[in-house]
Amino acid sequence: MNFDYTLYFERIFNLRANSASLRSEEGSPMARYRAGIRTEARIIDSTRELLGEVGLDGTTLKAICERAGVRAGSFYNLFESKEEVVLRVVGEAIAAVDPDPEGRHTDTVEDLVEAYIAFITGTSSLASIYVQIAVNGAITHGTLGKRVLRHHQRRLDRFSEAMQREDATLDDSEAARRAELLIATLNGLAFRLVLDPRFDFAGHARATLAARAIG
């Protein structure tokens, strides 16, 4: 049987070429981007798990990095602080109950209140953490305070627009005033729930909505 040297060297050449291609791909911008996405997902998942297991105080940067299997430097390449990734987790929970995720502007005030109730009662641990961050972190951490305020403004805009869809006679200023009062009431009820887990948040939130309709 004659040995086919041509086929042998072709296979060696192809093997080396494939190996070089893989090494090149590993160091490419796209590969680094994909690796960053995977790292970000592990950090977010680890943060979500820790928040459910040990709460906000136990969810330290060290614990997150250990659970995710990343170094602190890799964490800071993606997030500015522990609070930022916590807000990301909370934001995903809020988005999960959004009555108008595609932004079609079809949600009603009732839809928005029910979404708020779903977030507060359906993800009680995250809702409690969000209230803690909004009250404590926003006061002591300037950047975090701005993020919380931007989130509040987006919610205020959603409520104002929904109110104007229901009552075309409302001007922007009056709609914003009514929305601010309604959101302040809901936030106050959420804070009460944090202090007393037996508090009927959903019942009081719906009663507030009913009182607004009667008024």
C-alpha positions in Angstrom: 0.0 0.0 0.0 1.5 3.3 -1.1 1.5 6.2 1.4 -0.2 9.3 0.1 2.1 12.1 1.1 0.0 14.7 -0.7 -3.1 13.9 1.4 -1.0 13.7 4.5 0.5 17.2 4.1 -2.9 18.6 3.1 -4.4 17.4 6.3 -1.5 18.9 8.3 -1.9 22.2 6.5 -5.7 22.3 7.1 -5.3 21.4 10.8 -2.8 24.2 11.3 -4.9 26.7 9.4 -8.0 25.8 11.5 -6.0 26.1 14.7 -4.7 29.5 13.7 -8.2 30.6 12.7 -9.6 29.6 16.1 -6.8 31.5 17.9 -7.5 34.5 15.7 -11.2 34.3 16.5 -10.6 34.0 20.2 -8.8 37.3 20.2 -11.1 39.1 17.8 -13.4 42.0 18.9 -16.5 39.8 18.3 -15.1 37.0 20.5 -14.4 39.5 23.3 -17.8 41.0 22.9 -19.4 37.6 23.2 -17.3 36.8 26.3 -18.4 40.1 27.8 -22.0 39.3 27.2 -21.6 35.9 28.9 -19.8 37.5 31.9 -22.5 40.1 32.2 -25.2 37.4 32.2 -23.4 35.4 34.9 -23.0 38.5 37.1 -26.7 39.4 36.7 -27.9 35.8 37.4 -25.6 35.6 40.4 -26.9 38.9 41.8 -30.5 37.8 41.4 -29.8 34.5 43.2 -28.0 36.2 46.0 -30.7 38.8 46.5 -33.2 36.1 46.9 -31.0 34.1 49.3 -29.3 36.6 51.5 -30.9 40.0 50.8 -29.3 43.3 49.9 -26.8 43.4 52.8 -25.5 39.8 52.0 -25.2 40.5 48.3 -21.7 42.0 48.5 -19.4 42.6 45.5 -17.2 39.8 46.7 -20.1 37.4 46.9 -21.3 38.3 43.5 -17.9 37.8 41.9 -17.4 34.5 43.7 -20.8 33.2 42.6 -20.3 34.4 39.0 -16.7 33.2 38.9 -15.2 36.6 37.8 -12.6 38.9 39.1 -13.5 42.3 40.5 -11.8 44.0 37.6 -14.1 42.2 35.1 -17.1 43.3 37.2 -16.0 46.9 37.1 -15.5 46.7 33.3 -19.3 46.1 33.1 -20.8 47.8 36.1 -19.9 50.9 38.2 -21.0 49.5 41.5 -23.0 46.7 43.2 -26.0 49.0 43.3 -25.9 49.4 39.5 -26.2 45.6 38.9 -28.9 45.4 41.6 -30.9 48.1 39.9 -30.4 46.1 36.6 -31.9 43.0 38.2 -34.8 45.1 39.7 -35.3 46.8 36.3 -35.7 43.4 34.6 -38.3 42.4 37.1 -40.2 45.6 36.5 -40.0 45.1 32.7 -41.4 41.6 33.1 -44.8 43.0 34.2 -44.8 46.0 31.9 -48.3 46.2 30.3 -47.0 47.9 27.2 -43.5 46.5 26.6 -43.5 47.5 22.9 -44.3 51.1 23.7 -47.6 51.3 21.7 -49.1 53.7 24.2 -52.1 51.6 24.8 -51.8 51.1 28.6 -54.4 52.5 30.9 -53.9 53.9 34.4 -55.4 50.7 35.8 -52.9 48.7 33.7 -50.0 50.6 35.2 -51.3 50.3 38.8 -51.8 46.6 38.3 -48.3 46.3 36.9 -47.0 48.1 40.0 -49.0 45.7 42.2 -47.6 42.7 40.3 -44.0 43.9 40.8 -44.4 44.7 44.5 -46.3 41.5 45.5 -44.9 39.1 42.9 -41.3 39.9 43.6 -41.5 41.0 47.2 -37.8 40.6 48.0 -36.8 42.6 44.9 -39.5 45.2 45.6 -38.2 45.6 49.2 -34.7 46.0 47.9 -35.8 48.6 45.4 -37.4 50.7 48.1 -34.3 50.4 50.2 -32.1 51.6 47.3 -34.5 54.4 46.3 -34.6 55.7 49.9 -31.1 55.1 51.2 -28.9 54.8 48.2 -30.4 57.7 46.3 -29.6 60.0 49.2 -26.1 58.9 49.8 -25.0 58.1 46.3 -25.3 60.9 43.8 -25.0 58.8 40.6 -27.5 56.3 41.9 -29.9 59.0 43.0 -29.9 60.3 39.4 -30.7 56.8 38.1 -33.6 56.4 40.5 -34.9 59.9 39.6 -34.7 59.0 35.8 -36.7 55.8 36.5 -39.3 57.9 38.4 -39.6 60.3 35.6 -40.2 57.6 33.1 -42.9 56.1 35.3 -44.4 59.6 35.8 -44.5 60.1 32.0 -46.3 56.8 31.5 -48.9 57.6 34.1 -49.4 61.2 32.8 -49.9 60.0 29.2 -52.3 57.3 30.3 -54.4 59.8 32.2 -54.5 62.1 29.1 -55.6 59.2 27.0 -58.5 58.7 29.4 -59.3 62.4 29.7 -58.4 64.5 26.7 -59.3 67.7 28.6 -56.2 67.3 30.9 -53.3 69.5 29.9 -49.7 68.3 30.5 -49.3 70.1 33.8 -52.5 68.8 35.4 -51.8 65.3 34.2 -48.3 65.4 35.6 -49.6 66.7 38.9 -52.2 63.9 39.2 -49.7 61.3 38.2 -47.2 62.5 40.7 -49.8 62.3 43.5 -50.9 58.8 42.5 -47.3 57.5 42.2 -46.4 59.1 45.6 -49.3 57.2 47.2 -48.3 53.9 45.6 -44.7 54.5 46.8 -45.9 55.2 50.3 -47.9 52.1 50.3 -44.9 50.1 49.1 -42.8 51.6 51.9 -45.5 50.6 54.4 -45.4 47.0 53.1 -41.6 46.9 53.7 -42.2 47.9 57.3 -45.1 45.5 57.8 -45.2 42.4 55.4 -48.8 41.7 56.6 -50.0 45.0 55.1 -52.5 44.6 52.3 -50.7 46.6 49.6 -52.7 45.3 46.7 -56.0 46.1 48.4 -55.0 49.7 49.3 -53.5 50.3 45.9 -56.7 49.3 44.2 -58.7 51.3 46.6 -56.6 54.4 45.8 -57.3 53.8 42.1 -61.1 53.5 42.8 -61.1 56.6 44.9 -59.4 58.5 42.0 -62.1 57.3 39.6 -64.9 58.4 42.0 -63.2 61.8 42.6 
